[in-house]
Amino acid sequence: MEMHHGHKTRMNLIRLSKSSVGNEEIRAVTQVLREGYLGMGEQVKQFEINLEKFFGRKVLCVSTGTSALQLALQACGIGSGDEVIVPSLTYIASFQAISATGAKPVACDVDASSLIIDSNDVEKRITKKTRAIMPVHYSGGVGELEKIYSIAKKYKLRVIEDAAHAFGTIHKNQLVGSFGDIVCFSFDGIKNITSGEGGCVVSNDKKLMKVIEDLRLLGVENDSANRYKNIRSWSFDVKHLGWRYHMSNIMASIGMVQLKKFEKLSQKRQALAKRYDDKLRGIGNVLPLSRDYDFVVPHIYVIILSKKINRSLLMTCLLKLGIQTGIHYYPNHLLTLFKSAYKLKNTEDIHQRILTLPLHPEMKLKDIDYICSQLESIVRN
Ligand SMILES: *Cc1c(COP(=O)(O)O)cnc(C)c1O
């Protein structure tokens, strides 16, 4: 076995991210399987009720975070000929959700230190065709969200928050999702809570939510109410293009257990991130994002490397030491499909220097200590 910096190569890989599910989730799924109503039914309704208690607002569950974004946009009447402003530094899902409606995603820059949407750049990207802004709550932080809302108010735009990273984050004493125009979450396997796959839309806009309720079930009017009671609709009307984007009982049963455990899951994520901050502060050449983990529930833990660090070499070294790392994200405006005619200075500089370190609730504080000491000895040399 190879030796590195005086430590033995670890036998167990510390994964970048990992679902954290256990016996309770297994029991919940098993019960749904035994009952024999696997699709959208009572469990989905119950999960929505539980989420509504959590957020204090109307919630609709859907198949993925991506479909939540797409349906939110479509329900706003956004489509072909419209533009939606979105930070380039996001998961491809944000961009594809916009494209799926026929609208054009218009990439904007992020703030160089927080990696959250830059409101000054947002204002530069507004045209006659702009219909909405989609801020992305990168790594769980929301930044100066009120600035986005004031721009939206000034130009009469909708705001669809991509809160896929921010389930549980508190912003100025308010839970993300409990305020704002439309807020979309993801429950994919590695997010702050999971339902296997899945997502939800949260909003106070009753008319919009009614539209989404139908759109997620192929546009079949009022089908949700029947499905909640395990009844199928046989005669109905359809007025809009719809999709098969509902959540299943199997997914909801996992989600409900995760929501019950959320206090523990979120505290663990926060404790791990705080430990990273403590250990990395003072190490030259690496800069943690500045986030207050008493309020932010981090989905990922990202550091910014100084220019002289060779990132791919660092990633290879860490992997040999049993530490899996990642890059969130390659900028969307540099992809063939979304190529922009203009440059985004901060995004183009920073994306080459960001590195995501392992973060998931099954990690231990001593894993963080190990990662940080290995990282320190590599970036020193
Ligand atoms: C995960 C994620 C999504 C999409 O969620 P899915 O449930 O995977 O479809 C959207 N935006 C961001 C920033 C994400 O991380």
The ligand as a Gaussian input file, in Angstrom:
#p B3LYP/6-31G(d) Opt

LIG

0 1
 C      -30.451000      19.036000      -8.069000
 C      -30.630000      20.359000      -8.718000
 C      -31.706000      20.638000      -9.571000
 C      -32.643000      19.619000     -10.124000
 O      -33.136000      18.748000      -9.259000
 P      -33.468000      17.236000      -9.728000
 O      -34.335000      16.760000      -8.628000
 O      -32.150000      16.530000      -9.811000
 O      -34.162000      17.310000     -11.027000
 C      -31.859000      21.927000     -10.030000
 N      -31.001000      22.890000      -9.710000
 C      -29.928000      22.671000      -8.921000
 C      -29.015000      23.801000      -8.597000
 C      -29.706000      21.386000      -8.419000
 O      -28.628000      21.153000      -7.668000

